[in-house]
Amino acid sequence: MVRFLGQAVASVKSWVLLAAIFCNLLLVAGAIFFGSNSLWLLMPLLLVVILILGIVGGVTKDIEGIKHYLSAVDKDEVVDWNRQVAGPLNSLHNTFIDVFKSRQRRNAEYKDAVKEMGHSSFELAANAKEVSKSAAYQSSATASSAAAITEISHSIDDISSRIVAARDAATKACDYSKSGGGALAGATREVSAVANLARETEVRVSQLGILMHDVTSMSQIISDIAGQTNLLALNAAIEAARAGAHGRGFAVVADEVRALAVRSQGSASDIASNIARVQESMQQVLVSMKNVVEKTDKSLQGVFSADESLKSILTTTDDVFGLIDEIAVAAGQQSVAAREISKHIETVADLANQNSYRAGQAAEIADHLHRLTHQSE
């Protein structure tokens, strides 16, 4: 009897130990697999039921054997046997109750966690979809920005080529300005020479006018002398007439002198009239020369102004060359920067496409997880 009871108690203890080991294994397995698939939540309950059935079946067999054996023993042995077996059975019963309560609490916690996970997965799916939409919009926007930057880069290249053409045109204009400056310098020298000649001519015409005035005075003196000679010849003729035959020769001389005086007076009058006309012409020439000098001075001033303007143009052209060079350098730098920005934007667009794809995958996973958690409820 003692050996049989020992075997029964050992059998019950082995079943209890086996039940505890299986419960722990089920708890660990449930904690591991709960995060990936909620259908595994049903497995611990199934295993616990199987385990309980096995334990109850084994214990029932042992108890039936004990009852069969006790029918042949006395009451003292039965009381002693009940005292030895009732304690482990009560402990096993309490253990089962604690396990069931713990599993009920864990199942309630699991259900709450599943609900929370379902809600979180739903929000995650919604957020993932929004992220996917935002990533798609960002990809489209970056693609548009890349196209705009590329267009700007082409525009900058076109501007750079036009700047080079403008620099060539400015170089030609500078060469023309320098050539015009040389021609203008020669014209300035020629106009200055003409102005000097005009001034000298004006001075000489003025001097010639003075000489003509002196000649007029001299012709007047000749005319006066001729008049006096004519009077003297007339007086000599009168005196010769008084002398009679002795004065004939003297009368002839007096007539010749008188005729000479008349011709001299006529010539002096002609000279005076010619000199008057010459003086009038000289006066006109003098006025014309003064006008020539004035216009030459004005032309010279205009040439000087044009020369100063050309010098200013040359100086400004040099400044323009410097500015064009700076603009060309800046345009080149902007073109390089625009290309770099375009490359970076293309990289961002690729990353945005990848993010959009990954966000779409995350949304699908979240939807699948939400469906699984909804099914597990």
Secondary structure, DSSP 8 states (H G I E B T S, - for coil): -HHHHHHHHHHHHHHHHHHHHHHHHHHHHHHHHTTT-GGGGHHHHHHHHHHHHHHHHHHHHHHHHHHHHHTTS-HHHHHHHHHHHHHHHHHHHHHHHHHHHHHHHHHHHHHHHHHHHHHHHHHHHHHHHHHHHHHHHHHHHHHHHHHHHHHHHHHHHHHHHHHHHHHHHHHHHHHHHHHHHHHHHHHHHHHHHHHHHHHHHHHHHHHHHHHHHHHHHHHHHHHHHHHHHHHHHHHHHHHHHHHGGGGHHHHHHHHHHHHHHHHHHHHHHHHHHHHHHHHHHHHHHHHHHHHHHHHHHHHHHHHHHHHHHHHHHHHHHHHHHHHHHHHHHHHHHHHHHHHHHHHHHHHHHHHHHHHHHHHHHHHHHHHHHHHHHHHH-
